[in-house]
Amino acid sequence: MKIVFLLFFLCFYNLLISQSKEDIKLGQEYYIQGEFDKALVYYKKIYRKNDSKVYFTRYLDCLIKTNNSKSAEKLLLKRVKSQKENLDLKLTLAQFYITDNKSDKATKIFQELSTNSLNNLLNVQKTYKAFISINQISWAKKTLEEARKKNKTGNNLNLDFAIVYDLLGDEENMIKEMLDLIEDDSFYKNKVIKFFSERINFNNKESSLYKKLKTALLRKNQKNSDKIIYTELLIWLFLQSENYNAALIQSIALDKRFRLNGEQVMKIGELSLNNQNYKAAKKAFSYVLSLGKQNDLYTWAEILSLKCLFLEITDTKQYTEQEINHCINEYENIIQKQGMNRKNLFLIIQLSDIYAFYANQAEKAIKILNKALKTSYLTDIQKANIKMKSADINVVKGDIWEASLLYMQIESDFKFEKIGEEAKFKNAKIFYYNGEFKYAQSQLNILKESTSKLIANDAMQLSVLITENYGSDSNYIAMNWFAKAELLIAQHLYKEAFLTFDTIARVYPSSGLKDEILYLKGNAMEEQGKWTEALTFYQKLINKHAFDILADNALFRIGEIYHYKLKQVEKASETYKRIMVEYPGSLYTTESRKRFRILRGDKISDDNPEYRKWNN
């Protein structure tokens, strides 16, 4: 008899479970379809058996959407009574009253919640955040105001007030709260930086918040000259908007006031240098040098001052003969003072670069490098770097076979390293310049497998160029002329190179070298600092040869010119975006995406020093 009863109970239990599952399934289907009157029938049954939050929410929603306001209110009141500590539930009841045109009852609940939260700071913060979550910003503000009045809290609520003022669009009070936060305790500096970093578009120096924060910090700085924190924040603000000159002025004033030995000034100088603001960089390094030779940063400032001179010439391409001579004199003075040694080898190589490529004194450059090669205790890689620079300069001089010999030595000594592969590629170009295309291509085919993406890409492009344009006699002649013209560009003989290019176009109008000619003309204009002319050639290439192998290269060059040379951020951003959209498989897509995001104002990880902002 007991067994029969047990079997009967199990069958009945399974029937109930089966029926319950069917109710849930049907209730859900009707709810999703928007048939709330039908869904209500099932959720009412379900809720009686299972009063979980999910079914409560569905049941309440069905009551509201079927205009069963009294039942909805009754359900909510009963639920609130059973869960007296549930803040979200009380807010749900208040919201119900608002939608049911019973705002007085909602106000009563809001007031009760606000008043009851004032017993401790954690409850205040929990309540004001709950008000924000239902868009009751005025009640969030009122709760914070009452808490501050009752408990006389200061720093504990500054950030909370700032968040509320931000939601209300009250920028002045938002700034005041955040600056009050650090008035007596600079420990919160990083919180302030993080707060404003998330709200200011630093690419827009005309933004309201940026301008108001700058004004507020300047005033604070004037009134509190004994406090370092406001000057530090001003420097941070200027650096984020890449206003290096203003940041430097503040940093030098700070350094003089607190005798900081030029450490922060040096940081700003390096950042200015990395971001190609050479004027600010020179001023920063000059200040550190003025602190005297006893300063720990003196030698480093001296070296970076030279680097600044070097980059100002080699990067901007805008210089006079006097500026070249000044740069050479500065290098020679430092090298003479320090003596020629392995530690300042990079200075010697840079000086040889200035002599050969900008002062038209290749012989003197080779002489300096040969002397450097005899320096004691040089590593093998240092010797290879000297030989590489000597070879590059021999190409400029016209001694291409002397250059080839040096490239082969480096390749032999470093077969499985990047410098060896770079030398192999440059040597292949020597044979290419000389019209020995088959041998050049045999070397390029090996370099296609290089571990360096850039070398592999360059090798592939030159190999494709030879394959597509070398064959018949007429092609050989056009190709030979083209290679000679490319050598002329390497030797900075631009006029002769352009005449050769124009001869190819005239004699062989159907040549497949048209896009390569445009690209090299663009490169030649860049080397001379003629950015507008370079853009013209690159744009012609894209317009006429959009699907050729050099199109993405040309587009990336356009982006870089707008970005770094002409400082036209919007055009640079548009160009990087085009690469991402039109050439998704390009070697430049990843870098273009990174730069596009930075120019758009996205927060990028600080693992890339080219874009890192000084944030300490």
C-alpha positions in Angstrom: 0.0 0.0 0.0 2.9 2.3 0.8 4.5 1.6 -2.5 1.2 2.4 -4.4 1.0 5.7 -2.5 4.6 6.6 -3.2 4.1 5.9 -6.9 0.9 8.0 -6.9 2.8 10.9 -5.2 5.7 10.8 -7.7 3.3 10.8 -10.6 1.4 13.8 -9.2 4.6 15.6 -8.4 5.9 15.1 -12.0 2.6 16.3 -13.3 2.9 19.5 -11.3 6.4 20.1 -12.5 5.5 19.5 -16.1 2.5 21.8 -15.8 4.7 24.5 -14.2 7.2 24.3 -17.0 4.5 24.6 -19.6 3.1 27.7 -17.8 6.5 29.3 -17.8 7.0 28.6 -21.5 3.6 29.9 -22.5 3.9 33.0 -20.2 7.3 33.8 -21.8 6.0 33.4 -25.4 3.0 35.7 -24.8 5.2 38.2 -23.0 7.8 38.3 -25.9 5.0 38.7 -28.4 3.5 41.6 -26.5 0.3 39.8 -25.5 0.4 41.0 -21.9 -3.1 40.1 -21.0 -2.5 36.5 -21.9 0.9 36.5 -20.3 -0.6 37.9 -17.1 -2.7 34.8 -16.5 0.3 32.6 -16.5 2.7 34.9 -14.5 0.0 35.3 -11.8 0.0 31.5 -11.4 3.8 31.2 -11.6 4.4 34.0 -9.1 2.2 32.3 -6.5 4.5 29.3 -6.6 7.8 31.1 -7.2 8.1 34.7 -6.0 11.7 35.2 -7.4 12.7 38.6 -8.7 12.5 37.5 -12.4 8.8 36.4 -12.1 7.9 39.3 -9.8 9.3 41.8 -12.5 7.4 40.1 -15.3 4.2 39.8 -13.3 4.4 43.5 -12.3 5.1 44.6 -15.9 2.1 42.7 -17.2 -0.1 44.3 -14.5 1.1 47.8 -15.5 0.8 47.2 -19.2 -2.7 45.9 -18.9 -3.7 48.9 -16.8 -4.2 47.0 -13.6 -2.8 49.8 -11.5 -4.4 48.9 -8.2 -3.2 45.3 -8.4 0.2 46.5 -9.4 0.3 48.9 -6.4 -0.9 46.2 -4.1 1.8 43.8 -5.4 4.5 46.4 -4.9 3.4 47.4 -1.4 3.3 43.7 -0.3 6.7 43.1 -1.8 8.2 46.2 -0.2 6.7 45.2 3.2 8.3 41.8 3.0 11.7 43.2 1.9 12.1 46.4 4.0 15.8 46.8 3.4 15.5 46.6 -0.4 16.3 50.0 -1.7 15.8 49.2 -5.4 12.3 47.9 -4.6 11.3 51.1 -2.9 12.6 53.1 -5.9 10.5 50.9 -8.2 7.4 51.7 -6.1 8.3 55.4 -6.4 8.7 55.2 -10.1 5.4 53.4 -10.4 3.7 56.3 -8.5 5.3 58.8 -10.9 3.9 57.0 -14.0 0.6 56.6 -12.2 0.4 60.3 -11.7 0.8 60.0 -7.9 4.0 62.2 -7.6 3.2 63.2 -4.0 3.5 59.5 -2.9 6.8 59.2 -4.9 8.2 62.3 -3.3 7.4 60.9 0.1 9.3 57.8 -0.7 12.3 59.7 -2.1 12.4 62.0 1.0 12.2 59.0 3.3 15.0 57.2 1.5 17.2 60.3 1.5 16.6 61.1 5.2 17.2 57.5 6.3 20.5 57.3 4.4 22.1 60.1 6.4 23.2 57.9 9.3 26.5 57.0 7.6 28.6 57.8 4.5 28.2 54.4 2.9 24.4 54.6 3.0 24.6 58.2 1.5 26.7 57.0 -1.4 24.5 54.0 -2.0 21.4 56.1 -2.0 22.6 58.9 -4.2 23.9 56.3 -6.8 20.5 54.6 -6.7 18.8 57.9 -7.4 21.2 58.4 -10.3 20.3 55.0 -11.7 16.7 56.0 -12.1 17.6 59.5 -13.4 16.5 61.3 -10.3 19.5 63.5 -10.3 18.0 66.3 -8.3 17.3 63.9 -5.4 20.8 62.5 -5.7 22.1 66.1 -5.3 19.7 66.8 -2.4 20.8 63.7 -0.6 24.5 64.7 -0.9 23.7 68.3 0.3 21.8 67.0 3.4 24.7 64.6 4.2 27.3 67.3 3.9 25.2 69.7 6.0 24.5 67.1 8.7 27.9 65.3 8.9 30.1 68.2 7.8 31.9 65.8 5.5 34.4 67.4 3.1 36.7 65.3 0.9 34.5 62.2 1.3 31.8 63.6 -0.9 33.7 65.9 -3.3 33.9 63.2 -6.0 30.2 62.3 -5.5 29.1 65.9 -5.9 31.3 66.2 -9.0 29.6 63.3 -10.6 26.2 64.8 -9.9 27.2 68.2 -11.2 28.6 66.5 -14.3 25.2 64.9 -14.9 23.5 68.2 -14.4 25.8 69.9 -16.9 27.2 72.3 -14.2 30.8 72.4 -15.2 31.9 75.2 -12.8 30.7 73.4 -9.7 32.0 70.1 -11.0 35.5 71.6 -11.3 35.2 73.3 -7.9 34.4 70.0 -6.2 37.3 68.2 -7.8 39.8 70.9 -7.0 38.5 71.2 -3.5 39.2 67.5 -3.2 42.9 68.0 -3.5 43.2 71.4 -1.7 44.3 69.8 1.6 45.4 66.4 0.3 47.3 65.9 -2.9 46.9 62.2 -2.5 43.8 62.4 -4.7 45.7 63.9 -7.7 45.4 60.7 -9.7 41.7 60.5 -9.1 41.3 64.1 -10.3 43.4 63.3 -13.4 41.4 60.2 -14.2 38.1 62.1 -13.7 38.9 64.8 -16.1 40.6 62.4 -18.6 37.3 60.6 -19.0 35.4 63.9 -19.7 37.7 66.2 -21.7 38.4 65.8 -25.5 41.9 67.1 -25.5 41.9 67.3 -29.3 39.5 70.2 -29.0 41.2 73.0 -27.1 38.1 75.1 -27.5 35.9 72.8 -25.5 34.1 74.4 -22.7 35.3 72.1 -20.0 38.9 72.3 -21.1 38.9 76.1 -21.0 37.1 76.3 -17.6 39.4 73.8 -16.0 42.5 75.8 -17.3 41.1 79.0 -16.0 40.3 77.5 -12.6 43.7 75.9 -12.3 45.4 79.2 -13.2 43.5 81.0 -10.5 44.2 78.3 -7.9 47.9 78.4 -8.8 48.0 82.2 -8.4 46.3 82.1 -5.0 48.2 79.1 -3.7 51.7 79.7 -4.9 53.0 77.6 -2.0 51.2 74.5 -3.3 52.8 72.3 -6.0 49.6 70.4 -6.8 47.8 73.0 -8.9 50.9 73.7 -11.1 51.3 69.9 -11.6 47.7 69.7 -12.8 48.2 72.7 -15.1 51.3 71.0 -16.6 49.3 67.7 -17.0 46.4 69.6 -18.7 48.7 71.4 -21.2 50.6 68.2 -22.0 47.4 66.3 -22.7 46.4 69.0 -25.3 50.0 69.0 -26.6 50.5 72.6 -25.6 54.2 71.9 -24.8 55.3 75.6 -24.6 52.7 76.4 -21.9 53.5 73.2 -20.0 57.2 74.1 -20.2 56.6 77.6 -18.8 54.7 76.2 -15.8 57.3 73.5 -15.3 60.3 75.9 -15.3 58.4 78.2 -12.8 57.7 75.2 -10.6 61.3 74.0 -10.8 62.7 77.5 -9.8 60.2 77.8 -7.0 60.8 74.4 -5.4 64.4 73.7 -6.7 63.6 70.4 -8.4 66.9 70.3 -10.3 65.2 70.2 -13.7 63.8 66.7 -13.5 60.2 67.6 -14.7 61.5 70.1 -17.2 63.7 67.3 -18.7 60.6 65.1 -19.0 58.7 67.7 -20.9 61.7 68.3 -23.1 61.9 64.7 -24.0 58.2 64.5 -24.6 58.3 67.6 -26.8 61.2 66.1 -28.7 59.3 62.8 -29.3 56.3 64.8 -30.6 58.5 67.0 -32.9 58.0 70.2 -31.0 61.7 71.2 -31.3 61.3 74.7 -30.1 59.9 73.7 -26.7 62.5 70.8 -26.5 65.4 73.1 -27.1 64.1 75.6 -24.5 63.7 72.7 -21.9 67.2 71.3 -22.5 68.7 74.8 -22.4 67.2 75.4 -19.0 68.6 72.2 -17.6 72.0 73.0 -19.0 71.8 76.4 -17.3 71.6 74.7 -13.9 75.3 73.8 -14.3 77.6 70.9 -14.9 77.2 69.6 -11.4 73.5 68.7 -12.1 73.0 65.0 -12.7 71.0 65.7 -15.9 73.6 68.0 -17.5 75.2 65.4 -19.8 71.9 63.9 -20.9 70.5 67.4 -21.6 73.6 68.1 -23.7 73.1 64.9 -25.7 69.4 65.6 -26.3 70.1 69.2 -27.3 72.3 67.7 -30.1 69.6 65.2 -31.0 67.1 68.1 -31.2 69.3 70.0 -33.6 69.8 66.8 -35.7 66.1 66.0 -35.9 65.1 69.6 -36.6 67.2 69.4 -39.7 66.6 65.9 -40.8 62.9 65.8 -40.0 61.6 69.2 -41.0 64.0 69.5 -44.0 63.8 73.2 -43.5 67.2 74.7 -42.7 69.8 77.3 -43.8 73.5 76.9 -44.3 74.1 78.8 -41.1 71.9 76.3 -39.2 73.8 73.4 -40.7 77.1 74.9 -39.7 75.8 75.6 -36.2 74.7 72.0 -35.8 78.1 70.7 -37.0 79.9 73.0 -34.6 77.8 71.8 -31.7 78.4 68.1 -32.5 82.2 68.6 -32.9 82.5 70.5 -29.6 80.7 67.8 -27.6 82.6 65.0 -29.3 85.9 66.8 -28.7 85.0 67.4 -25.1 83.9 63.8 -24.5 86.5 62.2 -26.7 85.7 59.7 -29.4 84.5 56.6 -27.6 82.0 53.8 -27.8 79.5 55.6 -25.6 79.1 58.6 -27.9 79.3 56.6 -31.1 75.7 57.5 -32.0 76.8 61.2 -32.0 79.6 60.5 -34.4 77.2 58.6 -36.8 74.7 61.5 -36.6 77.4 64.0 -37.4 78.5 61.9 -40.4 74.8 61.9 -41.5 74.7 65.8 -41.3 78.0 66.1 -43.2 77.0 63.7 -46.0 73.3 64.3 -46.6 72.9 67.9 -45.6 76.3 69.7 -45.8 77.4 68.1 -49.0 80.6 66.9 -47.4 80.6 63.2 -48.0 84.4 62.8 -47.9 84.6 64.4 -44.5 81.8 62.1 -43.3 83.6 59.0 -44.5 86.8 60.2 -42.8 85.0 60.6 -39.4 83.5 57.1 -39.7 86.8 55.5 -40.6 88.4 57.1 -37.5 85.5 56.0 -35.4 86.0 52.4 -36.6 89.4 52.4 -34.9 87.9 53.3 -31.5 88.8 50.8 -28.8 86.4 48.3 -27.3 83.7 48.6 -30.0 81.3 45.7 -30.2 80.7 43.9 -33.4 77.3 45.5 -33.8 78.8 49.0 -33.3 81.3 48.3 -36.0 78.5 47.0 -38.3 76.5 50.3 -37.7 79.6 52.3 -38.7 80.1 50.3 -41.9 76.4 50.6 -42.7 76.5 54.3 -42.5 79.8 54.4 -44.5 78.1 52.3 -47.2 75.1 54.5 -47.3 77.3 57.5 -47.8 79.4 55.8 -50.5 76.1 55.4 -52.4 75.6 59.1 -52.2 79.2 59.7 -53.4 78.7 57.4 -56.4 81.1 54.7 -55.1 78.4 52.0 -55.3 80.7 49.0 -55.4 82.6 50.2 -52.3 79.2 50.4 -50.7 78.4 46.9 -52.0 81.6 45.5 -50.4 80.7 47.0 -47.0 77.1 45.7 -47.2 78.4 42.2 -48.0 80.7 42.3 -45.0 77.8 43.2 -42.7 75.6 40.5 -44.3 78.4 37.9 -43.8 78.9 38.8 -40.1 75.2 39.0 -39.2 73.5 36.4 -41.5 70.7 35.7 -39.2 70.1 39.1 -37.7 68.1 42.1 -38.8 71.1 44.3 -39.6 72.4 41.5 -41.8 69.1 41.3 -43.7 69.0 45.1 -44.0 72.5 45.0 -45.5 71.5 42.2 -47.9 68.5 44.3 -49.1 70.7 47.4 -49.6 73.2 45.3 -51.5 70.5 43.9 -53.7 69.5 47.5 -54.5 73.1 48.2 -55.6 72.8 45.5 -58.3 69.3 46.8 -59.1 70.7 50.3 -59.6 73.3 48.8 -61.9 70.7 47.1 -64.1 71.6 43.5 -62.9 68.0 42.7 -62.3 68.2 38.9 -62.3 70.8 38.8 -59.5 69.0 41.5 -57.5 65.8 39.5 -57.7 67.5 36.3 -56.6 68.5 38.1 -53.4 65.1 39.7 -53.0 63.4 36.3 -53.2 65.4 35.2 -50.1 64.5 38.4 -48.2 60.8 37.9 -48.8 61.0 35.4 -45.9 62.7 38.0 -43.6 61.6 38.0 -39.9 61.4 41.8 -40.3 58.0 42.7 -41.8 59.3 46.0 -43.2 62.3 44.3 -44.9 60.1 41.5 -46.3 57.6 44.0 -47.6 60.3 46.2 -49.2 61.9 43.1 -50.8 58.5 41.9 -52.1 57.6 45.3 -53.6 61.0 45.6 -55.4 60.8 42.0 -56.6 57.2 42.7 -58.0 58.5 45.8 -59.6 61.2 43.9 -61.5 58.9 41.0 -62.4 56.2 43.3 -63.8 58.5 45.6 -65.7 61.5 43.6 -66.8 61.3 41.3 -69.9 61.5 42.6 -73.4 64.2 44.9 -74.7 62.0 48.0 -74.5 61.0 47.1 -70.9 64.7 46.5 -70.0 65.6 50.0 -71.2 62.7 51.7 -69.4 63.5 49.6 -66.3 67.2 50.4 -66.5 66.5 54.2 -66.8 64.0 53.9 -63.8 66.7 52.2 -61.6 69.2 54.9 -62.5 66.7 57.6 -61.6 66.1 56.0 -58.3 69.9 56.0 -57.6 69.9 59.7 -58.5 67.3 60.3 -55.9 69.4 58.4 -53.3 72.2 60.7 -54.3 70.0 63.8 -53.8 70.3 64.6 -57.5 66.5 65.3 -57.8 66.5 67.4 -61.0 68.4 64.8 -63.0 66.1 62.1 -61.6 63.0 63.9 -62.6 64.3 64.5 -66.1 64.9 60.7 -66.4 61.4 59.9 -65.1 59.9 62.3 -67.7 62.0 60.8 -70.4 60.6 57.3 -69.6 57.0 58.7 -69.7 57.7 60.4 -73.1 59.6 57.5 -74.8 57.6 54.7 -73.3 54.1 56.0 -72.7 52.6 52.5 -72.2 55.2 51.6 -69.5 53.9 50.0 -66.4 56.1 52.2 -64.2 53.7 55.1 -64.0 52.7 54.5 -60.4 56.3 53.8 -59.3 57.4 57.1 -60.9 54.7 59.1 -59.0 55.6 57.4 -55.7 59.3 58.1 -56.1 58.6 61.7 -57.1 56.5 62.0 -53.9 59.4 60.5 -51.8 61.8 63.0 -53.5 59.6 66.0 -52.6 59.4 64.7 -49.0 63.2 64.5 -48.8 63.3 68.2 -49.8 60.6 69.2 -47.3 58.2 70.1 -50.0 55.1 68.6 -48.4 52.4 70.1 -50.6 54.2 68.9 -53.8 54.6 65.4 -52.2 50.9 65.3 -51.5 50.1 66.1 -55.1 52.2 63.2 -56.5 50.8 60.7 -53.9 47.2 61.8 -54.6 47.8 61.4 -58.4 49.0 57.9 -57.7 45.9 57.0 -55.7 43.5 58.6 -58.3 45.0 56.8 -61.3 46.3 53.6 -59.7 44.1 52.9 -56.7 44.4 49.1 -57.1 48.2 48.9 -57.6 50.6 47.7 -54.9 51.8 51.2 -54.0 48.4 52.8 -53.4 48.2 52.0 -49.7 51.8 53.2 -49.3 51.0 56.5 -50.9 47.9 56.9 -48.7 49.9 56.2 -45.6 52.5 58.8 -46.6 49.6 61.3 -47.1 48.4 60.5 -43.6 51.9 61.0 -42.1 52.4 64.3 -43.9 49.0 65.7 -42.6 49.7 64.3 -39.1 53.3 65.2 -38.4 54.3 67.8 -41.0 51.3 70.0 -41.7 49.6 69.3 -38.3 46.2 68.9 -39.9 44.6 66.4 -37.6 41.2 66.0 -39.2 42.7 65.3 -42.6 45.2 62.9 -41.1 42.4 61.1 -39.3 40.3 60.8 -42.5 43.4 59.4 -44.3 44.1 56.7 -41.7 40.4 55.7 -41.7 40.6 55.3 -45.5 43.5 52.9 -45.2 41.4 50.8 -42.6 38.4 50.8 -44.9 39.8 50.6 -48.4 43.0 48.6 -47.7 42.2 46.2 -44.8 45.0 43.8 -45.8 47.7 46.5 -45.9 50.8 46.4 -43.8 49.8 49.8 -42.5 46.3 49.0 -41.4 47.2 48.2 -37.7 49.3 51.4 -37.3 46.6 53.4 -39.1 43.9 52.1 -36.7 46.1 53.0 -33.7 46.7 56.5 -35.0 43.1 57.0 -36.0 42.0 56.1 -32.4 44.5 58.5 -30.9 43.5 61.4 -33.1 39.8 60.6 -32.3 40.6 60.9 -28.6 40.5 57.3 -27.5 42.5 56.3 -24.5 45.5 54.2 -25.7 47.7 52.0 -23.6 51.0 53.8 -22.7 53.1 51.0 -24.2 53.8 53.1 -27.3 56.2 55.9 -26.4 55.5 57.8 -29.6 52.0 58.6 -28.3 52.6 58.4 -24.6 51.4 61.4 -22.6 53.3 62.6 -19.5 50.9 61.6 -16.7 52.7 61.8 -13.4 
